[in-house]
Amino acid sequence: MKKINKIKIKINGKIKTIFAESKLSELLKQLKIPLNKVAIEVNEEIIDKKKISKIKLKKNDKIEIVHFIGGG
């Protein structure tokens, strides 16, 4: 029987358990985050949206997702 590895990460201050080897793009899709309206930071480093599908999340990663809000 194969053991499913899970890891804990922190998203905007809240702990979430995900599958090990998950990619950032998969997480954002699961959370229904619209890429054109957010800035994403992983471990205090701003992420280029072109590289999102190449980033594998690791145990204890800290992700901050900031939504842009228009106004005047």
C-alpha positions in Angstrom: 0.0 0.0 0.0 1.4 3.3 -1.0 1.6 6.1 1.6 0.3 9.5 0.4 2.7 12.2 1.6 1.2 15.4 2.7 2.9 18.6 3.8 1.8 21.7 5.7 2.2 25.2 4.2 1.0 28.6 5.3 -1.2 30.7 3.0 -1.9 34.3 4.1 -1.2 33.2 7.7 -3.4 30.1 7.7 -2.0 26.6 7.8 -3.1 24.3 4.9 -2.3 20.6 4.3 -1.5 19.7 0.7 0.0 16.8 -1.2 3.8 16.8 -1.3 5.2 17.7 -4.7 2.2 20.0 -5.4 2.9 22.8 -7.8 2.0 26.4 -7.0 -0.2 26.5 -10.2 -2.2 23.6 -8.9 -2.8 25.2 -5.5 -3.9 28.5 -7.1 -6.3 26.6 -9.4 -7.7 24.7 -6.4 -8.2 28.0 -4.5 -9.8 29.6 -7.6 -7.4 32.5 -7.5 -7.6 34.7 -10.6 -3.9 35.2 -11.7 -4.6 38.5 -13.4 -5.8 40.1 -10.1 -3.1 39.0 -7.6 0.5 39.2 -6.7 2.1 36.1 -5.2 5.0 35.7 -2.8 6.6 32.5 -1.7 8.9 32.7 1.2 9.2 36.5 0.9 10.1 36.3 -2.8 7.7 37.7 -5.4 6.9 35.1 -8.1 6.9 35.8 -11.8 3.6 34.5 -13.0 5.3 32.8 -16.0 7.1 30.5 -13.6 4.1 29.5 -11.4 3.7 26.1 -13.1 7.4 25.2 -12.4 7.4 25.9 -8.7 7.0 22.9 -6.4 5.8 23.6 -2.9 7.8 22.4 0.0 7.1 21.7 3.7 6.6 25.0 5.7 6.5 27.2 2.6 4.9 30.6 3.4 2.7 31.9 0.6 1.2 35.4 0.5 -1.5 36.2 -2.1 -2.4 39.8 -2.4 -5.5 40.8 -4.4 -5.5 44.1 -6.3 -8.4 46.3 -5.6 -9.3 49.2 -7.9 -10.6 52.5 -6.5 -10.3 56.2 -6.6 
